[in-house]
Amino acid sequence: MHGQDNTFRSEDREMLNEIADTRQIPAEGTRRWFTDAYFDLIVWYDRDGASIAGFQLCYDKDRHERALTWHREAGFDHRRIDDGDITGGMKMTPILIPDGRFDYTTVATRFRRESTEIDPDIRAFVYNALMHYPKDPLTRTADLDFCPGR
């Protein structure tokens, strides 16, 4: 379980693993999907497959799932996932809704620990993006030119 101080005990640790046969959309670049109990990471490549065009990192899936999306053209977007559950009603389609502050250091630390088994270029790209998340909430972009895969 999670500690009240947002630390994670060793038994909470899992490793991200790639999902084989991730659905590809012919008109788009390749996508890769990695998952564990806490994270889902989807990475999109350019059509030529040479560089990362964007990623979405969903986290805290079992409690208050949120999604951080970065795309080269649009920058960062942080959202909460409304799972569509309505008390006493039918389940609706999950949607992304605005969320507050992104605790990038906590997420980046856990990502780094749980991503040791994935492609090292993807791991470095996503970790560096997390660590360069804009401190100003009105800023959506960050300079990611230092990242591998660009």
LINDA-V733357 format. One record per backbone hydrogen bond with DSSP energy under -0.5 kcal/mol. CO is the residue of the C=O (numbers start at 1). NH is the residue of the N-H. E is the energy in kcal/mol with one decimal. If there is no record, write none. Layout:
BEGIN
{{CO,NH,E} {CO,NH,E}}
END
This chain:
BEGIN
{{1,9,-0.7} {3,6,-1.6} {7,3,-2.0} {9,12,-1.9} {10,13,-1.4} {17,35,-2.6} {18,20,-0.7} {19,22,-0.6} {24,26,-0.6} {25,28,-2.2} {30,45,-2.7} {32,43,-2.9} {33,19,-3.2} {34,41,-3.0} {35,17,-2.0} {38,60,-0.6} {38,61,-1.2} {39,36,-2.3} {40,58,-3.0} {41,34,-2.9} {42,56,-2.4} {43,32,-2.3} {44,53,-2.7} {44,54,-1.7} {46,30,-0.7} {46,49,-1.8} {51,46,-2.6} {53,72,-2.8} {54,44,-2.9} {55,70,-2.9} {56,42,-2.4} {56,58,-0.6} {57,68,-2.4} {58,40,-2.0} {59,66,-1.9} {60,63,-1.4} {60,64,-0.6} {65,81,-2.8} {66,59,-2.4} {67,69,-0.6} {67,79,-2.7} {68,57,-3.1} {69,77,-1.9} {70,55,-2.7} {71,75,-3.3} {75,71,-1.8} {77,69,-2.9} {77,79,-0.5} {78,99,-1.0} {79,67,-3.2} {80,82,-0.7} {80,97,-2.8} {81,83,-0.8} {82,95,-2.0} {84,92,-3.0} {86,89,-2.6} {95,82,-2.9} {97,80,-3.0} {101,103,-0.6} {102,104,-2.0} {103,107,-2.1} {104,108,-2.9} {105,109,-2.3} {106,110,-2.1} {107,111,-2.8} {108,112,-2.7} {109,113,-1.7} {110,114,-2.3} {111,115,-1.1} {114,16,-3.6} {115,118,-1.5} {119,123,-2.6} {120,124,-2.4} {121,125,-2.4} {122,126,-2.8} {123,127,-2.5} {124,128,-2.6} {125,129,-2.3} {126,130,-2.7} {127,131,-2.4} {128,132,-1.1} {129,132,-0.6} {130,133,-1.4} {135,137,-0.6} {136,139,-2.2} {140,76,-5.3} {142,144,-1.0} {144,147,-1.7} {147,150,-0.9} {149,52,-1.2}}
END
